[in-house]
Amino acid sequence: MLRLYNTLTRRVEPFMSLAPGRATMYSCGPTVYRYIHIGNLRTFLMADWLRRSLTALGYEVRHVKNITDVGHMRVERLDQGEDKLIAQARREGKSSADIAAFYTAAFLDDERRMRILPAHILPRATDHVAEMVAITADLLAKGLAYERGGNVYFDIAGYPDYGRLSGNQMAGLLEGVRDAADPLKRSAEDFALWKAAEPGRDPAMTWESPWGRGFPGWHIECSAMAIKHLGPQIDIHTGGVDNIFPHHEGELAQSEGHTGLQFVRHWVHAQHLLADGQKMAKSTGNAYTLADVEARGFEPMALRLLFATVHYRSRLNFTFSALRAAQTALGRMRARVAALQAEAQLTAHYSPNARDTYDWALEAHDSVWHARFVAALEDDLNIPRATAVLWDVLRGREPLIPPEERLALTRALDAVLGFGLFEPPAERRGEAGAARVPEEVLALAGERAALRRRGEYALADALRTRVLDAGWQLRDTRSDTLVLPRAPEEEFGSISRPTDVPDTASAPDLYDISVNLLAHDSRADLERCIESILRHTHGRRLEVVVVDNGSTDDTVAYLRRLARQGLLDAEGRPVGLQVLFADHNMGFAAGRNATLRASRGRIAVLLDTSIELRGDIWAPLETALADTRVGLTGPYGLVTDDLKEFRESEGPDVDAVEGYLMAFRRALLPEVGWLEQKFRFYRLLDIHTSFFFKTAGYRVTALPEVARLLEKHPHREWYALSEEERATRSKRNYDIFKRRWHHGQSLMTANYVPADHWFGHDHPRHLGAHTHPPEELPPPGQPHTHTHQHWADHAHEHPHYHH
C-alpha cells in the first residue's frame, strides 16, 4: 500500500483515496510572468513521479494543474515588486495577457523537455473568476468574510483551525502575509478574497463583482479551480514547501469554510532546491532555468536524473558539478540499455506509442526486482531507492534474469521514472549529420578509416588527434565510426569555484601584464574589448586571462574558438591567453578571483569588458606601480566624506578606484587577499577591495591620463536591470561593505594624517612591541603570519618570510 507524508498530519500515512481505484490530484502551477527556474521544475517533477507511481500502482488518476495568469497586487505596490505579472508586462511593453500567454507556452515546453506528463486539465485563473466570486459571496453569507471599501477579506477569527497546515501559531502568522499593512482589515492576519480595482490598473486584470470592479485575491483562485474540476474534496494537493504558508493555509481555510467538508486528504510538498548552497533567487544570479542548463551543454534528462537522487522531502543542493556527474550516469544507463538490446538481439527502436504506458512485462510481475521497485514507490515515493533498483537491473545484479526479461523490466521501470531510456539516441552518425559536421572533419575521419583498414594505426591516431583539436571526437563501432561533438568539459575543462584553478599568486612572473576579463553574455562587448587590447600591446608581454562566468549566449562559442586559435597582436606576435569556463555563474567576485589565481603577469589589470582601449595605457600604469608605496591604481578615482556617498576625483590620492580598470602588482595578492566572494554583483566591490589596499598601508591613486586613453561603453549588465533590481542588488552590496568598513574613517583621504600612517614592513612602529623568539620562527623559506599594523586603528595579516 502506498504511504505518503501528509503535511497536515505531519506523519507518513497510508494513502486512501475517496473513490477506490481512483485518485484526484491538484498541483499548484506557475505564475506566468517569467521563465520558471529549476527549483520550480523540481516541485513539478515530484508531482509527475507521484502521478506516474499512482498509475503504475493501478490507480486511475485525474490531474489538474492551474496556470496563474492574474495579477494579485495593487498598482501602487508595484515598486515593491509584488504584482509580478503586471510589472513584467510594463517592463516589456506588452499586455498582461500577452505576457501570460508567452510564459505559459514556455512553461509547457519546459515540462515537455523534462518529460513531465501534461496535466489532464490545465485551467487558467482568468477563466474562473466567476467561480471565485461565487465562493467569496458564499463565505460572506456564512459570516466567514467581511467587505470593506469594495474589498472582501476572509475573517480567520471565524475559522479556529487556521494555521494547522503550517503549524503556525497565531502570534507568528504575520510572517509571509502580503497584505499585513492593509488598514481596511479587522486583523492583520486576515487575507483578501477580492480586491477593489485602483485607478490605473490594467483593465484586462479587473472584473465586475457584487462589490464593484476588482480582481481576485492570491489564494481564492486555486480553491475555485480545484473544486470546479475535481469536486469539493480531493485526494492529493501538491506544491513546494514555500506554498504551505500562507497560500495553502488560506486555500484550505476558504475551501473548507465554503463546502463544510475536508478539502484535501493528503498535502504533499517538495522541499527547497538550493543552488551552490544558497536559496535560488534572480537577484543572486542563481535562479537557473532549463535553458541555462541546456546552454551549458547538459540534457534535461540529466537534470531529471539528478533530482531523482534525493528524496523529495529533503533539500537538494544543485551544483553543475553534480549535474555533470548525472549526465555521465545517464550516458551509462543508456549504454547498458543498448548492451541489453544487443544481448537480447533486439534491434527495434523505441515506439512512441508505448512511450508512457505502465504495462508491466508479464515476466516482471513476480520478479524480486519488481517487488523492490514497488516497495520503494510505496515508501513515501522513495524515487532514489527506486532509481537504485533500476541500476541493479541494468547492471545484472542478483537475482539474475535473462536479458529479454531485464529489458522488459527496464522498460516498465523507466515508464515510471521517466528517463526516456528507450527514446532514439541523440547521437547521429557522421554521414547523417554531415550538414552539421565540418567537411574537413569528415574528410579526416574518412582518411583515418582508410589508414585503419591498411593497418597504419600510428598515422590513424595522429588524425584522431587533429579531429579532437578541431572540437570533434571519433567513436568506433562494429560497423562504422561516429563523428560527434567533443564534450566541452573534456576539451576545455570546467570550473565550479575559484579554488578549482591552481593558485599561482606566488609563482614567478611570465608576463609584464595580465589583463583579467570576466565574461557573462554580451559577447560583442567582450570581442570589442579583446580586439582593442590586441591593437594596443605597445611591445608589452601581455596575457589575457578571461573567465566565462556562466554565459548562455554565443559568448561561449566565441571563447572556445579563441581558446583553439590563440591570440595575435596587431604585429602578428602571440599574446598569452588563458580561458576558464565556469559551469555556472559563480558570482562577480568569484569570477575575478578565478582569473587572478591563474594570472602570471607582474601587474594584474582587472578590466571591464565595456572598456575599449584607444592608446598605450600600460606605460602610466607601470610608472605608477613602480612606486612601492602605491598599491592600487586606475583611471577613475572616488573619494568620500562619510563612507556612504562617493564622488569622482582625479586624485592623485583617492579612497577607491572604480572597477572599470584596477591595476596592482600581483605580488601583493598574498598580502591584500582575494576579493570578497559575497559580492555576486559588481557594485561596491571595487570600493571594498580598495580599502583592503589602504589597510595594508598602500596608497590608492587615480590616473586621469589613462582615462583619456579609454572609451567607456554602456555597462550592459547595469542597464539590463530594472530600477527595483538595481536598488536591491546595490543595497545588498552596500550592506556587505558597511559591515566591514563602517569604522574606516581614518583610512579616508579626507582624514589622512601622515603621522598615523606607518608605511613599510620595517617601520619602527609597524610591529609595535611584537618580536619573535628563535623558537617561533619557521624554517627558512616557509611563510609566517601575524598581525601587522600600518594605522593606529587598523590591522591586517599576511604571510611573510623571515631571513
Secondary structure, DSSP 8 states (H G I E B T S, - for coil): --EEEETTTTEEEE---SSTTEEEEEE---BTTS---HHHHHHHHHHHHHHHHHHHTT-EEEEEE-BB----S-GGGGGGT--HHHHHHHHHTS-HHHHHHHHHHHHHHHHHHTT----SB--BGGG-HHHHHHHHHHHHHTTSEEEETTEEEE-GGG-TTTTTTTT--GGGTTTT-TTTT-TT-SSTT-EEEEEE--TT--GGG-B--TT-SEEE-SSHHHHHHHHHHH-S-EEEEEEEGGGIIIIIHHHHHHHHHHHSS--EEEEEEE--EEETTEE--GGGT----HHHHHHTT--HHHHHHHHTTS-TTS-EEE-HHHHHHHHHHHHHHHHHHHHHHHHTT------GGGTT-----GGGTT-HHHHHHHHHHHBT--HHHHHHHHHHHHHT-SS---HHHHHHHHHHHHHHH---TTS--S---TTTTTTTS-HHHHHHHHHHHHHHHTT-HHHHHHHHHHHHHTTEEEEE-SS-EEEEE--HHHHH--BSSGGGS---TTS---EEEEEEEEESS-HHHHHHHHHHHHHT-TT--EEEEEEEES--STHHHHHHHHHHH-EE-TTS-EEEEEEEEESS---HHHHHHHHHHH--EEEEEEE-TTEEE-S--HHHHHHHHHSTTEEEEES-EEEESSSS-EEEE--SB-SEE-TTEEEEEGGGHHHH----TT--S-TTHHHHHHHHHHHTT-EEEE-HHHHTTEEE---HHHHTS-HHHHHHHHHHHHHHHHHHHTT-GGGSGGG--GGGB--STT-TTTSTT----GGGS--TTS-B--EEEEETTEEEE--B---
